[in-house]
Amino acid sequence: MCNDKKIKLDDAYSLKTPADNVALYRNWAETYDTEFARDRGYQYPQQIADIYSRYAGAHDVPVLDVGSGTGLVASTMREHHAIDSQLTIDGVDISPEMLEVSKKKNLYRQLFERDLSQSIELPKNHYGAVVSAGTFTHGHVGPEALAKLLPLCRSSALFILGINGTAFDQYHFGSHLAALQADRQITPIEFVRVTYYANADDDHGADQGFAAIFRKA
């Protein structure tokens, strides 16, 4: 790490700009898998993988992991008993340091460094599924990114997007999703409640959110 101060979840939730995200994860990338994921019993990626295993068909490939970070979602999907371990997964994240950590794990076909608050320059009409855990939350990516992800996907592509429970209301994810459905850009949405941590004992230990499940129309 570049400093001796242990990064906390509140530091991530207090981010304001894309530059803030880049700076925080530059310092967190080396220890994210241990002092955050392992120590807190971070089970969010497992829950997203479980949902994918229940909803995905053979045609829901390749997969785009949005906010892929150190590769926790992709790793869990590859180890999942009900998911093909040879599944083609690409990752996109704003942090080059987090991407470098995931690159060493050989989880992804391709990795892209992109700011999801801007135009997302990736192949159009290409992906059969989009998954995400921990990206649509406080201080990170807002609901405006949803409309930017749709053009990257083929018709009927599966979306499994984890959304922080408090941020869902604060940033109006519900109204954005409703508008996409009303405009017939996506199918009716199903929500599954997800619990993030198995053993965190701080103020965020009981935090929950929703996995929004739908398909591109």
N, C-alpha and C positions, 0 to 999 in steps of 0.2 A: 504494500500500500504506500501511497505517497505521503500519508500523514499517520499520526499515532491515534487519532480520535476514531473510535469505533463508530461506524455509520449505523444509524438506526432507521427504522421504518418511517418515523416521523420526518426524517430528513428527505426521504423520497416523496412523502405526501405533501411536503411544503414547496416542492419545485414549482416554478412559475413559467419558465420558458424552455424551448428546446436546448438552448445553450446550458441551462441549469442541469438538464438531464445528462448531457454529454459530460459535464464536469463531475457530477456525482458518481456516475457509473465508471468513469475513468479511475476513480479511487476505490471503487467497490468490486470491480471485476474479479480481482485475484481471490477474494475471500467470500464472494457471494454464495457459492455453493455450500460453504461450510458454516460461516457465522450467521447466515440468513436461512438458507434452505434446510440444511441438516439440523441446525440447533433449534429451529422453530417447528420442525416437523411439517415442512411446507408440502401439503398434499394437494394443492390446487392443480398442478400439472397432471397428477394421477386422475383427478376427477374429470378434467377435460379429455384425457385419453380414454377413460371409461365411457364417456358420452360418445366420443367418436366411434368407438368399437360397436356401440349399439345402433348408431344411426347411419354409418357409412356403408356404401355399397362398393362393388368392384370398380365402378366408374368414377368414384369420388377421389380421383388422383389427377395430377400431382397435388400435394398439399402445400399451402403457404402458411408458415408459422409466423404470425405477426407479433412483433416485439419479442423476437426469439431469444434474446439475451444470451445466457450461457448454454442454452440448449436443453433446459430441463423438460420442456414439453416433448420435444423430439426424442429425447432419451427414453422417456416414459412410454411413448408410443412404440418405439422400437422394441422395448422389453415386454410389451403387453401381450398376454397369452392369446388374445383374440384379434390382434392386428398383425398383418404381414410385416415381418422385421425388415424386409427389403423395400418397404414403402418409400416412394420418392417424395422427399420433403425439401423445400427451400425455406430459408430463413431471412427475415428482414428486421433490422434493428437500427436505432440511431447511434449506438455506442460502438465505435471500432474496437475498444478494449474488450467489451462483452463478446463481440463477434469473434475476436481472436481466441478467446477461451473456448467458445463452441467449435471453432474450426479444428482445434486440436483433438476433438472427440470424434471426428469423422461421422457426423450425424446427418449432414446436409449435402444435397447435390450442389447447391449454390447458396451463397450468402450475399446479401445486399445491404449496404449501409445507406439507409434512407431516413429522412425526416417525414414522418407520416402526417405532420401538420401542413406539409407542402404538397405539391404535385408529386405523385408516386410514379416514377419512371420505371415500370416493370412491364414484362410482356402482357399484352392484352388478350382477353378471351382464352387464357391458358390454363388456369388452375381449376381443379375439380373440387377443392375444399379449402377452407380457411379456418385455422384454429388460433386461439389466443388465450393466454392466462397472464394476468398481472399487468396488462398494458392499458386497458381502458379503466383508469382509476384516477385518484387525486394526483394532480401535478404531471400527468402524462398525456395520453391521447384522448381527445374529446370525440363526441359523436359525429363531428363533421367528417372524420376519416371514413365513416361507413360508406358513404357514397363514392369515395375514391377507390375503395377496394372492389366494388362491384364490377367495374370494367375489366379488371384483371382476370375475372373468372368466366368460365363458360356458363351457358344457361343450365339451370338446375344444380349448380355447384352448392355444396353443403357448407354452411357457416356455423361454427361453434365458438361464440365469443364470450369470454368471461368478462363481466362488468361489475365493478365494485358496487356494493349495495348502496352506500351513501352517495357516491358519485353518480349513480344512476339517476337519482332525483335532482341532485345539485346541478348537474350539467345537462339535464333534460334528454337523456338517452331515450326515454319512453316516447316522447313526441317525435324525435327523429326517426325512430323505428316505425312508429305509426304512420308517419308521412311516406316512408319508403314502401310500406305495405299498401297504403291507400293509393299510391301512384303505380301500384302493381309492378314494382321493381323487385319485390321479394314476396315469398309465400307467407302465410300466417305464421306467427312466431310462437314457439313453445319456450317456456322458461323453466329451468331447473335450478334449485337453490344449491349453492356450493359453499363449503366451509374451508377456509384457507389453511388453518394450522391444527396440527394434532397435539402439540405440547407447548405452545407459547403461553407464557403466564403474565404478560404485560397488558396494557390497556387495549391492545389490538388482538389479543388472543382469541376473542370470540367473534372477530369480524367475519362477515359473510357477504356473499354477493350472488349474482345470477349468471347462469350460462344461457345466453340467448341462442336458440337453435332455429334456423330457417334455411331456405334455399333461394338462390337467385331465380327470379321468375323467368 
